[in-house]
Amino acid sequence: MKKTALGILALSGLALTLIPPVLVFTGSLSNQAQKTFMAIGMLLWFAIAPFWIKRAQ
């Protein structure tokens, strides 16, 4: 259960880092919103992913 929750959070952070540039390219998202989403995604990914990967081993 804990491993699954960590995985969901880590992948959500990764998605928040990868999806916003595509939305800006299509005109669906402003540049400032992109920066905000990507910053949140980066912090979430780097905070959670090491624990998720460590547990996966």
N, CA, C and O atoms as a Maestro MAE file, in Angstrom:
{
 s_m_m2io_version
 :::
 2.0.0
}

f_m_ct {
 s_m_title
 :::
 protein
 m_atom[228] {
  # First column is atom index #
  i_m_mmod_type
  r_m_x_coord
  r_m_y_coord
  r_m_z_coord
  i_m_residue_number
  s_m_chain_name
  s_m_pdb_residue_name
  s_m_pdb_atom_name
  i_m_atomic_number
  :::
  1 25 0.828 -1.198 0.000 1 A "MET " " N  " 7
  2 3 0.000 0.000 0.000 1 A "MET " " CA " 6
  3 2 0.869 1.258 0.000 1 A "MET " " C  " 6
  4 15 0.635 2.180 -0.781 1 A "MET " " O  " 8
  5 25 1.874 1.291 0.880 2 A "LYS " " N  " 7
  6 3 2.745 2.453 0.966 2 A "LYS " " CA " 6
  7 2 3.553 2.617 -0.319 2 A "LYS " " C  " 6
  8 15 3.757 3.733 -0.797 2 A "LYS " " O  " 8
  9 25 4.010 1.496 -0.871 3 A "LYS " " N  " 7
  10 3 4.783 1.530 -2.115 3 A "LYS " " CA " 6
  11 2 3.923 2.070 -3.256 3 A "LYS " " C  " 6
  12 15 4.408 2.832 -4.092 3 A "LYS " " O  " 8
  13 25 2.664 1.683 -3.294 4 A "THR " " N  " 7
  14 3 1.753 2.147 -4.332 4 A "THR " " CA " 6
  15 2 1.504 3.641 -4.206 4 A "THR " " C  " 6
  16 15 1.501 4.361 -5.204 4 A "THR " " O  " 8
  17 25 1.296 4.110 -2.979 5 A "ALA " " N  " 7
  18 3 1.063 5.540 -2.758 5 A "ALA " " CA " 6
  19 2 2.280 6.362 -3.160 5 A "ALA " " C  " 6
  20 15 2.142 7.418 -3.777 5 A "ALA " " O  " 8
  21 25 3.466 5.886 -2.816 6 A "LEU " " N  " 7
  22 3 4.691 6.590 -3.206 6 A "LEU " " CA " 6
  23 2 4.837 6.621 -4.724 6 A "LEU " " C  " 6
  24 15 5.246 7.632 -5.294 6 A "LEU " " O  " 8
  25 25 4.505 5.521 -5.365 7 A "GLY " " N  " 7
  26 3 4.587 5.453 -6.824 7 A "GLY " " CA " 6
  27 2 3.629 6.423 -7.496 7 A "GLY " " C  " 6
  28 15 3.988 7.085 -8.471 7 A "GLY " " O  " 8
  29 25 2.420 6.506 -6.977 8 A "ILE " " N  " 7
  30 3 1.436 7.422 -7.545 8 A "ILE " " CA " 6
  31 2 1.893 8.867 -7.384 8 A "ILE " " C  " 6
  32 15 1.792 9.661 -8.320 8 A "ILE " " O  " 8
  33 25 2.397 9.209 -6.199 9 A "LEU " " N  " 7
  34 3 2.881 10.571 -5.966 9 A "LEU " " CA " 6
  35 2 4.088 10.902 -6.844 9 A "LEU " " C  " 6
  36 15 4.170 11.992 -7.411 9 A "LEU " " O  " 8
  37 25 5.015 9.965 -6.951 10 A "ALA " " N  " 7
  38 3 6.214 10.197 -7.764 10 A "ALA " " CA " 6
  39 2 5.847 10.371 -9.238 10 A "ALA " " C  " 6
  40 15 6.351 11.278 -9.900 10 A "ALA " " O  " 8
  41 25 4.993 9.527 -9.740 11 A "LEU " " N  " 7
  42 3 4.603 9.627 -11.148 11 A "LEU " " CA " 6
  43 2 3.742 10.861 -11.413 11 A "LEU " " C  " 6
  44 15 3.767 11.410 -12.514 11 A "LEU " " O  " 8
  45 25 2.982 11.298 -10.410 12 A "SER " " N  " 7
  46 3 2.225 12.548 -10.549 12 A "SER " " CA " 6
  47 2 3.180 13.731 -10.680 12 A "SER " " C  " 6
  48 15 2.957 14.636 -11.484 12 A "SER " " O  " 8
  49 25 4.232 13.713 -9.891 13 A "GLY " " N  " 7
  50 3 5.235 14.766 -10.005 13 A "GLY " " CA " 6
  51 2 5.907 14.754 -11.367 13 A "GLY " " C  " 6
  52 15 6.165 15.808 -11.948 13 A "GLY " " O  " 8
  53 25 6.188 13.571 -11.872 14 A "LEU " " N  " 7
  54 3 6.805 13.465 -13.196 14 A "LEU " " CA " 6
  55 2 5.845 13.970 -14.277 14 A "LEU " " C  " 6
  56 15 6.263 14.645 -15.217 14 A "LEU " " O  " 8
  57 25 4.577 13.644 -14.140 15 A "ALA " " N  " 7
  58 3 3.575 14.113 -15.102 15 A "ALA " " CA " 6
  59 2 3.458 15.639 -15.066 15 A "ALA " " C  " 6
  60 15 3.307 16.280 -16.107 15 A "ALA " " O  " 8
  61 25 3.527 16.218 -13.859 16 A "LEU " " N  " 7
  62 3 3.462 17.680 -13.742 16 A "LEU " " CA " 6
  63 2 4.695 18.349 -14.338 16 A "LEU " " C  " 6
  64 15 4.677 19.549 -14.609 16 A "LEU " " O  " 8
  65 25 5.735 17.604 -14.539 17 A "THR " " N  " 7
  66 3 6.939 18.146 -15.169 17 A "THR " " CA " 6
  67 2 6.893 17.979 -16.691 17 A "THR " " C  " 6
  68 15 7.439 18.812 -17.415 17 A "THR " " O  " 8
  69 25 6.263 16.940 -17.176 18 A "LEU " " N  " 7
  70 3 6.280 16.642 -18.610 18 A "LEU " " CA " 6
  71 2 5.085 17.187 -19.397 18 A "LEU " " C  " 6
  72 15 5.241 17.547 -20.563 18 A "LEU " " O  " 8
  73 25 3.920 17.254 -18.799 19 A "ILE " " N  " 7
  74 3 2.704 17.634 -19.536 19 A "ILE " " CA " 6
  75 2 2.568 19.139 -19.780 19 A "ILE " " C  " 6
  76 15 2.157 19.518 -20.876 19 A "ILE " " O  " 8
  77 25 2.888 20.020 -18.823 20 A "PRO " " N  " 7
  78 3 2.685 21.456 -19.055 20 A "PRO " " CA " 6
  79 2 3.369 22.042 -20.299 20 A "PRO " " C  " 6
  80 15 2.760 22.888 -20.955 20 A "PRO " " O  " 8
  81 25 4.592 21.646 -20.661 21 A "PRO " " N  " 7
  82 3 5.155 22.212 -21.899 21 A "PRO " " CA " 6
  83 2 4.338 21.878 -23.143 21 A "PRO " " C  " 6
  84 15 4.253 22.684 -24.070 21 A "PRO " " O  " 8
  85 25 3.749 20.707 -23.161 22 A "VAL " " N  " 7
  86 3 2.898 20.320 -24.295 22 A "VAL " " CA " 6
  87 2 1.657 21.201 -24.330 22 A "VAL " " C  " 6
  88 15 1.218 21.620 -25.401 22 A "VAL " " O  " 8
  89 25 1.090 21.484 -23.154 23 A "LEU " " N  " 7
  90 3 -0.104 22.327 -23.087 23 A "LEU " " CA " 6
  91 2 0.207 23.771 -23.490 23 A "LEU " " C  " 6
  92 15 -0.632 24.436 -24.099 23 A "LEU " " O  " 8
  93 25 1.387 24.253 -23.161 24 A "VAL " " N  " 7
  94 3 1.786 25.603 -23.590 24 A "VAL " " CA " 6
  95 2 1.957 25.621 -25.102 24 A "VAL " " C  " 6
  96 15 1.557 26.581 -25.760 24 A "VAL " " O  " 8
  97 25 2.536 24.586 -25.647 25 A "PHE " " N  " 7
  98 3 2.744 24.498 -27.097 25 A "PHE " " CA " 6
  99 2 1.415 24.522 -27.846 25 A "PHE " " C  " 6
  100 15 1.312 25.128 -28.913 25 A "PHE " " O  " 8
  101 25 0.404 23.866 -27.294 26 A "THR " " N  " 7
  102 3 -0.909 23.841 -27.946 26 A "THR " " CA " 6
  103 2 -1.733 25.085 -27.636 26 A "THR " " C  " 6
  104 15 -2.795 25.286 -28.224 26 A "THR " " O  " 8
  105 25 -1.253 25.920 -26.720 27 A "GLY " " N  " 7
  106 3 -1.971 27.148 -26.388 27 A "GLY " " CA " 6
  107 2 -3.018 26.976 -25.313 27 A "GLY " " C  " 6
  108 15 -3.826 27.880 -25.100 27 A "GLY " " O  " 8
  109 25 -3.032 25.851 -24.630 28 A "SER " " N  " 7
  110 3 -4.028 25.577 -23.600 28 A "SER " " CA " 6
  111 2 -3.630 26.077 -22.220 28 A "SER " " C  " 6
  112 15 -4.453 26.084 -21.304 28 A "SER " " O  " 8
  113 25 -2.381 26.495 -22.058 29 A "LEU " " N  " 7
  114 3 -1.868 26.877 -20.746 29 A "LEU " " CA " 6
  115 2 -0.942 28.078 -20.906 29 A "LEU " " C  " 6
  116 15 -0.192 28.173 -21.878 29 A "LEU " " O  " 8
  117 25 -1.003 28.993 -19.940 30 A "SER " " N  " 7
  118 3 -0.124 30.167 -19.999 30 A "SER " " CA " 6
  119 2 1.288 29.784 -19.562 30 A "SER " " C  " 6
  120 15 1.498 28.752 -18.924 30 A "SER " " O  " 8
  121 25 2.228 30.616 -19.909 31 A "ASN " " N  " 7
  122 3 3.624 30.353 -19.575 31 A "ASN " " CA " 6
  123 2 3.838 30.386 -18.061 31 A "ASN " " C  " 6
  124 15 4.583 29.567 -17.524 31 A "ASN " " O  " 8
  125 25 3.192 31.323 -17.374 32 A "GLN " " N  " 7
  126 3 3.347 31.423 -15.925 32 A "GLN " " CA " 6
  127 2 2.765 30.186 -15.225 32 A "GLN " " C  " 6
  128 15 3.356 29.680 -14.271 32 A "GLN " " O  " 8
  129 25 1.626 29.707 -15.689 33 A "ALA " " N  " 7
  130 3 1.033 28.491 -15.109 33 A "ALA " " CA " 6
  131 2 1.941 27.291 -15.350 33 A "ALA " " C  " 6
  132 15 2.067 26.419 -14.490 33 A "ALA " " O  " 8
  133 25 2.573 27.247 -16.520 34 A "GLN " " N  " 7
  134 3 3.512 26.162 -16.827 34 A "GLN " " CA " 6
  135 2 4.652 26.153 -15.817 34 A "GLN " " C  " 6
  136 15 5.010 25.101 -15.286 34 A "GLN " " O  " 8
  137 25 5.214 27.311 -15.556 35 A "LYS " " N  " 7
  138 3 6.329 27.391 -14.613 35 A "LYS " " CA " 6
  139 2 5.910 26.937 -13.222 35 A "LYS " " C  " 6
  140 15 6.668 26.258 -12.529 35 A "LYS " " O  " 8
  141 25 4.708 27.311 -12.817 36 A "THR " " N  " 7
  142 3 4.210 26.912 -11.499 36 A "THR " " CA " 6
  143 2 4.025 25.398 -11.425 36 A "THR " " C  " 6
  144 15 4.485 24.761 -10.478 36 A "THR " " O  " 8
  145 25 3.353 24.824 -12.419 37 A "PHE " " N  " 7
  146 3 3.121 23.378 -12.426 37 A "PHE " " CA " 6
  147 2 4.423 22.595 -12.484 37 A "PHE " " C  " 6
  148 15 4.572 21.576 -11.810 37 A "PHE " " O  " 8
  149 25 5.365 23.070 -13.288 38 A "MET " " N  " 7
  150 3 6.634 22.365 -13.414 38 A "MET " " CA " 6
  151 2 7.455 22.450 -12.129 38 A "MET " " C  " 6
  152 15 8.148 21.496 -11.776 38 A "MET " " O  " 8
  153 25 7.385 23.569 -11.436 39 A "ALA " " N  " 7
  154 3 8.097 23.695 -10.158 39 A "ALA " " CA " 6
  155 2 7.509 22.748 -9.113 39 A "ALA " " C  " 6
  156 15 8.245 22.093 -8.375 39 A "ALA " " O  " 8
  157 25 6.195 22.683 -9.057 40 A "ILE " " N  " 7
  158 3 5.538 21.756 -8.125 40 A "ILE " " CA " 6
  159 2 5.887 20.318 -8.484 40 A "ILE " " C  " 6
  160 15 6.193 19.515 -7.602 40 A "ILE " " O  " 8
  161 25 5.844 19.986 -9.773 41 A "GLY " " N  " 7
  162 3 6.171 18.639 -10.220 41 A "GLY " " CA " 6
  163 2 7.604 18.260 -9.908 41 A "GLY " " C  " 6
  164 15 7.879 17.136 -9.489 41 A "GLY " " O  " 8
  165 25 8.528 19.207 -10.115 42 A "MET " " N  " 7
  166 3 9.943 18.942 -9.835 42 A "MET " " CA " 6
  167 2 10.149 18.653 -8.349 42 A "MET " " C  " 6
  168 15 10.820 17.689 -7.981 42 A "MET " " O  " 8
  169 25 9.566 19.500 -7.500 43 A "LEU " " N  " 7
  170 3 9.714 19.295 -6.056 43 A "LEU " " CA " 6
  171 2 9.103 17.969 -5.613 43 A "LEU " " C  " 6
  172 15 9.684 17.248 -4.802 43 A "LEU " " O  " 8
  173 25 7.932 17.657 -6.149 44 A "LEU " " N  " 7
  174 3 7.271 16.397 -5.794 44 A "LEU " " CA " 6
  175 2 8.098 15.201 -6.257 44 A "LEU " " C  " 6
  176 15 8.284 14.251 -5.498 44 A "LEU " " O  " 8
  177 25 8.592 15.235 -7.484 45 A "TRP " " N  " 7
  178 3 9.381 14.131 -8.021 45 A "TRP " " CA " 6
  179 2 10.656 13.909 -7.216 45 A "TRP " " C  " 6
  180 15 10.953 12.781 -6.820 45 A "TRP " " O  " 8
  181 25 11.419 14.990 -6.969 46 A "PHE " " N  " 7
  182 3 12.685 14.832 -6.266 46 A "PHE " " CA " 6
  183 2 12.504 14.516 -4.785 46 A "PHE " " C  " 6
  184 15 13.407 13.957 -4.163 46 A "PHE " " O  " 8
  185 25 11.367 14.860 -4.217 47 A "ALA " " N  " 7
  186 3 11.119 14.554 -2.811 47 A "ALA " " CA " 6
  187 2 10.644 13.113 -2.610 47 A "ALA " " C  " 6
  188 15 10.974 12.494 -1.598 47 A "ALA " " O  " 8
  189 25 9.885 12.579 -3.544 48 A "ILE " " N  " 7
  190 3 9.245 11.270 -3.363 48 A "ILE " " CA " 6
  191 2 9.970 10.140 -4.096 48 A "ILE " " C  " 6
  192 15 10.066 9.033 -3.565 48 A "ILE " " O  " 8
  193 25 10.476 10.390 -5.288 49 A "ALA " " N  " 7
  194 3 11.045 9.324 -6.121 49 A "ALA " " CA " 6
  195 2 12.164 8.524 -5.451 49 A "ALA " " C  " 6
  196 15 12.192 7.304 -5.611 49 A "ALA " " O  " 8
  197 25 13.086 9.145 -4.712 50 A "PRO " " N  " 7
  198 3 14.138 8.325 -4.092 50 A "PRO " " CA " 6
  199 2 13.594 7.269 -3.129 50 A "PRO " " C  " 6
  200 15 14.117 6.157 -3.058 50 A "PRO " " O  " 8
  201 25 12.554 7.620 -2.396 51 A "PHE " " N  " 7
  202 3 11.965 6.655 -1.464 51 A "PHE " " CA " 6
  203 2 11.205 5.563 -2.206 51 A "PHE " " C  " 6
  204 15 11.211 4.404 -1.792 51 A "PHE " " O  " 8
  205 25 10.552 5.935 -3.302 52 A "TRP " " N  " 7
  206 3 9.814 4.968 -4.100 52 A "TRP " " CA " 6
  207 2 10.783 3.998 -4.780 52 A "TRP " " C  " 6
  208 15 10.553 2.789 -4.772 52 A "TRP " " O  " 8
  209 25 11.845 4.510 -5.358 53 A "ILE " " N  " 7
  210 3 12.833 3.658 -6.028 53 A "ILE " " CA " 6
  211 2 13.555 2.770 -5.018 53 A "ILE " " C  " 6
  212 15 13.814 1.598 -5.292 53 A "ILE " " O  " 8
  213 25 13.879 3.324 -3.855 54 A "LYS " " N  " 7
  214 3 14.547 2.542 -2.827 54 A "LYS " " CA " 6
  215 2 13.684 1.364 -2.385 54 A "LYS " " C  " 6
  216 15 14.198 0.267 -2.166 54 A "LYS " " O  " 8
  217 25 12.396 1.579 -2.255 55 A "ARG " " N  " 7
  218 3 11.487 0.519 -1.843 55 A "ARG " " CA " 6
  219 2 11.294 -0.521 -2.934 55 A "ARG " " C  " 6
  220 15 10.999 -1.680 -2.644 55 A "ARG " " O  " 8
  221 25 11.458 -0.112 -4.194 56 A "ALA " " N  " 7
  222 3 11.251 -1.039 -5.305 56 A "ALA " " CA " 6
  223 2 12.363 -2.082 -5.395 56 A "ALA " " C  " 6
  224 15 12.167 -3.143 -5.987 56 A "ALA " " O  " 8
  225 25 13.518 -1.792 -4.819 57 A "GLN " " N  " 7
  226 3 14.642 -2.729 -4.919 57 A "GLN " " CA " 6
  227 2 14.504 -3.882 -3.973 57 A "GLN " " C  " 6
  228 15 15.369 -4.757 -3.936 57 A "GLN " " O  " 8
  :::
 }
 m_bond[227] {
  # First column is bond index #
  i_m_from
  i_m_to
  i_m_order
  :::
  1 1 2 1
  2 2 3 1
  3 3 4 2
  4 3 5 1
  5 5 6 1
  6 6 7 1
  7 7 8 2
  8 7 9 1
  9 9 10 1
  10 10 11 1
  11 11 12 2
  12 11 13 1
  13 13 14 1
  14 14 15 1
  15 15 16 2
  16 15 17 1
  17 17 18 1
  18 18 19 1
  19 19 20 2
  20 19 21 1
  21 21 22 1
  22 22 23 1
  23 23 24 2
  24 23 25 1
  25 25 26 1
  26 26 27 1
  27 27 28 2
  28 27 29 1
  29 29 30 1
  30 30 31 1
  31 31 32 2
  32 31 33 1
  33 33 34 1
  34 34 35 1
  35 35 36 2
  36 35 37 1
  37 37 38 1
  38 38 39 1
  39 39 40 2
  40 39 41 1
  41 41 42 1
  42 42 43 1
  43 43 44 2
  44 43 45 1
  45 45 46 1
  46 46 47 1
  47 47 48 2
  48 47 49 1
  49 49 50 1
  50 50 51 1
  51 51 52 2
  52 51 53 1
  53 53 54 1
  54 54 55 1
  55 55 56 2
  56 55 57 1
  57 57 58 1
  58 58 59 1
  59 59 60 2
  60 59 61 1
  61 61 62 1
  62 62 63 1
  63 63 64 2
  64 63 65 1
  65 65 66 1
  66 66 67 1
  67 67 68 2
  68 67 69 1
  69 69 70 1
  70 70 71 1
  71 71 72 2
  72 71 73 1
  73 73 74 1
  74 74 75 1
  75 75 76 2
  76 75 77 1
  77 77 78 1
  78 78 79 1
  79 79 80 2
  80 79 81 1
  81 81 82 1
  82 82 83 1
  83 83 84 2
  84 83 85 1
  85 85 86 1
  86 86 87 1
  87 87 88 2
  88 87 89 1
  89 89 90 1
  90 90 91 1
  91 91 92 2
  92 91 93 1
  93 93 94 1
  94 94 95 1
  95 95 96 2
  96 95 97 1
  97 97 98 1
  98 98 99 1
  99 99 100 2
  100 99 101 1
  101 101 102 1
  102 102 103 1
  103 103 104 2
  104 103 105 1
  105 105 106 1
  106 106 107 1
  107 107 108 2
  108 107 109 1
  109 109 110 1
  110 110 111 1
  111 111 112 2
  112 111 113 1
  113 113 114 1
  114 114 115 1
  115 115 116 2
  116 115 117 1
  117 117 118 1
  118 118 119 1
  119 119 120 2
  120 119 121 1
  121 121 122 1
  122 122 123 1
  123 123 124 2
  124 123 125 1
  125 125 126 1
  126 126 127 1
  127 127 128 2
  128 127 129 1
  129 129 130 1
  130 130 131 1
  131 131 132 2
  132 131 133 1
  133 133 134 1
  134 134 135 1
  135 135 136 2
  136 135 137 1
  137 137 138 1
  138 138 139 1
  139 139 140 2
  140 139 141 1
  141 141 142 1
  142 142 143 1
  143 143 144 2
  144 143 145 1
  145 145 146 1
  146 146 147 1
  147 147 148 2
  148 147 149 1
  149 149 150 1
  150 150 151 1
  151 151 152 2
  152 151 153 1
  153 153 154 1
  154 154 155 1
  155 155 156 2
  156 155 157 1
  157 157 158 1
  158 158 159 1
  159 159 160 2
  160 159 161 1
  161 161 162 1
  162 162 163 1
  163 163 164 2
  164 163 165 1
  165 165 166 1
  166 166 167 1
  167 167 168 2
  168 167 169 1
  169 169 170 1
  170 170 171 1
  171 171 172 2
  172 171 173 1
  173 173 174 1
  174 174 175 1
  175 175 176 2
  176 175 177 1
  177 177 178 1
  178 178 179 1
  179 179 180 2
  180 179 181 1
  181 181 182 1
  182 182 183 1
  183 183 184 2
  184 183 185 1
  185 185 186 1
  186 186 187 1
  187 187 188 2
  188 187 189 1
  189 189 190 1
  190 190 191 1
  191 191 192 2
  192 191 193 1
  193 193 194 1
  194 194 195 1
  195 195 196 2
  196 195 197 1
  197 197 198 1
  198 198 199 1
  199 199 200 2
  200 199 201 1
  201 201 202 1
  202 202 203 1
  203 203 204 2
  204 203 205 1
  205 205 206 1
  206 206 207 1
  207 207 208 2
  208 207 209 1
  209 209 210 1
  210 210 211 1
  211 211 212 2
  212 211 213 1
  213 213 214 1
  214 214 215 1
  215 215 216 2
  216 215 217 1
  217 217 218 1
  218 218 219 1
  219 219 220 2
  220 219 221 1
  221 221 222 1
  222 222 223 1
  223 223 224 2
  224 223 225 1
  225 225 226 1
  226 226 227 1
  227 227 228 2
  :::
 }
}
